[in-house]
């Protein structure tokens, strides 16, 4: 196969020409085996220092989000259902005192990582890559010792596999209603755990195939506990797929590209080349971003604009006649709930988010509580928010026009939202976010110790100590 050009920048990737989903090719590209061969052959020394650095930042961010999410009612609910069926309780849970077996711990930690919608994002595909892979690996670490260096290497490989598969099926995979973080995350989790287990190429092919038949996740669950569950279940399923393959459990040799395979079943258009072009030369984790706001990522440019309008003008809510948002169609597709009734639903309402940002001038966890969503002043203002979708506008850009009852007009254009690749959160920003999420769940000394361990994850003798350091005493 001829060498393909290096992948372009993240903002231009969705515009790549896509290959139609047809059976016209007699011999499809061997995607499943190529990915498996690459994962098996990769060595830590192959990973550039800049990629390892961004992977560490991803770990810091996702563990902070997981500690913060551990106190959400979703977690207690899940534990009541899962605990009676758990095996040996050897795996710790971040922010919790309970212990579970490795697979169920991967599920619960994965749910915690996503429940606040405060995890990382690869914006060009709207994939949150870290949580599924990280917590599958940490679940495995409860029974299979993993050094920090091996953990980081496997984490990078896993996030690359899930993102490459996402690249091949985006955007129509998303357009038909799949939740791409969960559906592709299971592949990344399987690849990462398979790497740690030392699977050979054929068994890695089987691990990816068993991941394919477990791939699940639907956007219809957004705004409910089901959204975070999909991410946690993907972590557990990926670990299970790798363990099955380790024991010789078989699957198709072409689960991704084969006739009636994963690509055929889950997307209207596909770009097979994007899944395998320049493996080892370009890493998707390099484009990872971190959320300053705990809500759907496509709202972030709107929040950036609204907060700036608040700080610059301090217009009372009752004086705002209308707010018009012109942005990418994903805003309405993913966060178009006009009348949210709970905090979880508010995270997927651009109308609530805009209103509360213009009223309070900031947006944190409290702004996505159920009382905040039902605040009469917020409810009144959100009814005066309008969204005009425009496919020509990139997803991290927005135009906001605010009109007052006395005839004044205020415009704000956000070219790149805070937290984007172009305006990234600094390490200090990530520290502050981590400490804020851990506050009230871990003691300050415990939070500081865990944060330091995250930053030095590559040097840990046993990565399972991360989870025990982040757990609460019984």
Secondary structure, 3 states (H helix, E strand, C coil): CCCCCCCCCHHHHCCCCCEECCCCCCCCCCHHHHHHHHHHHCCHHHCCHHHHHHHHHHHHHHHHHHHHHCCCHHHHHHHHHHHHHCCCCCEECCCCCCEECHHHHHHHHHHHHHHCCCCCEECCCCECCHHHHHHHHHHHHCCCCCCHHHHHHHHHHHHHHHHHHHHHHCCHHHHCCECHHHHHHHHHHHHHHHHHHCCCHHHHHHHHHHHHCCCCCEHHHCCCHHHHHHHHHHHHHHHHHHHHHHCCCCCCCCCCCCCCCHHHHHCCEECHHHHHCCECCECHHHHCECCCCCCCHHHHHHHHHHHHHHHHHCCCHHHEEEEEEEECCHHHHHHECCCCCCHHHHCCEHHHHHHHHHHHCCCCHHHHCHHHHCCHHHHHHHCCEEEEECCCCCCCCEEEEEEECCCCEEEEEECCCCCCCCCCCCHHHHHHHHHHHHECCECHHHHHHHHHHHHCHHHCCCCHHHHHHCCCCC
